[in-house]
Amino acid sequence: MNSSQEMILEMMRARGRADALDLRARSADMDGTALIAEEDKVPAFDPQKDYSSWPRGAPVQDEGQVWTLLQPYNAAHYEGRPSGLRSIWGLAHTKDPARAKPYVAPLGTSGVYMTGECCTDPDAENPAAVYRSKVDNNAFSPSAYSANWDRVE
């Protein structure tokens, strides 16, 4: 790689870091729809990272989902990913059907779907179809309890 390519890559990395830090600073006041709209700025989860200085609500991407920090901690001291650390990470949902994520089962009240939030359902007849929750505190997938969901056309 030549020096001009290295310089361009470093500029791109610096822009990515700046975007991620800006999003992290604003994230506490953002809902899942707003966070997922800026998903390209959300950093990947790092199982060795110290998140103890991160603010509550700061997002990470992992396993195709956007997770928000509920409790700052050092990931190196806890084994697992956000999907398995639900008391530490909350799941973000979107109301934008174009950005719907695959359904993830809530754990207790963590990750329940609220009215208007969208998802796809890997277990549905058409896994690419998008569904919108008709009720608050919806803990069921569209294929498990269709009465709680409308299919988005």
N, C-alpha and C positions, 0 to 999 in steps of 0.2 A: 504494500500500500504506500502510495507516495504522500508527501507532506500535505499537499492540498486536500487530498481525500481525508487524511487524519484530522485536519483542521475543520473540515465540513462536519465530520462525525462528532467531533468535540463540541462544535456549535450546536448541533442537533441534540446532543446529550444535555448540554447546559439549558437549552430551551425546554426540554422535557422535565428536567429537575425543577426549573422555575415554575412551569405549569403545574406540576404535582404539588409543590409547596404552596402555591397560590390557592389551588383547590382545597388542600388540607386546611388552610387558614379560614376558608369560607364555608367549609362543610358542615359545621355545627348548625347553621341556619338553613341547610338545604334538605329537601325531602328526597326520597328515592328516585323520583322522576327526574329531578334536577341533577342528581349525581350520575345517574345512568346516561343522561344526555351528554355529560362530559366524561364518559367512560374512557375515552382515549387518553385522558390525563391521569387516570387512576393507576397508581403503581401496583405491581404484582405483589402478592403476599410473599414474605420471606420468613421461613420457619426459624431462622437464626437471628432475626432483627429484634432490637430492643424498642418496643413500642411504648415504653413507660413515659416518654416525654411527649407522645402524640396526644392531641386533644380528643375528647370524646366526640364521636361522629366522623372521625377521619376515615376515609374509605380505602379499601384495597380490593383488588380483583383476585379471585381464586376459583378454580373449577367452573369457569364460565359465569360466575355470579359476582355481584358487587356486595361487599360486606362493610359494615360500619363498626368502628371500635366503640364498644360499650364501656370497657374497663381497661385503661392503660396497663400494660404488662410487658414483660420480657419474653418473647416467643421462644428463646433458647432454653427457658426453664420449664416450658410446657410442651408436651408432645401433642401434635395434632394440628389440623388445619382449621380455618374458621368454621367450616361445616360441622366439625366435631367439638368446637369450643363455643357453644351457643350462649353461655353466660358471659363471654368476653366479646363476641362478635354478633352483631345483628344483621339480618338479611335485608337488603334494599329491594324494593319493588317499584315498578314504573306504571304510570297510567297511560303511557304512550304505546299503543299496540305495535308500532313499528320497531320498538326496542324491547318487546316482551322477552323475558328469560324463561327457561324451562322451570316448571313447578318444582319447588323444594318443600317438603313437608315441614310444617312448623314444629318447634319443640316447646311445648307449653304455650306461652304467649309470644315467644320469640319467633318472628317470621310469619305471623298470621297475615292473611291478605285482607285489606280494607276495601270498602266500596270503590270501584273504579280501577283498582289495580289489575294489571294484566299478566298473563303467563301463557306459555305453551304447555302441553301435557304429553310427555313422552309415552304415556300409557293409553292415550286416546286413539281412536280409530285413525285420525289424521294427526300425527304428532306435530305437524307444522302449523296447525290451526291455532289461532289466538283466542283466548277467553278473557272476559272481564268479570271481576267479582261483583255480584249484586248486593252483597252484604258485608258489614264490618265483622272483623274477627273470624274470617273464613279460614278454617283449618283443613278443609277437604279439597282434594284435587278435582278438576272438572270431570274426570272419568269416574271418580269415586262418588261424587254427589253433584250431579249436573244442575240440580235446582238452584244452587248458589252461584251459577255462572251463566253468562250470555256469551255466545260465540260471536266474535267480531268479524264482520264480513268485509 
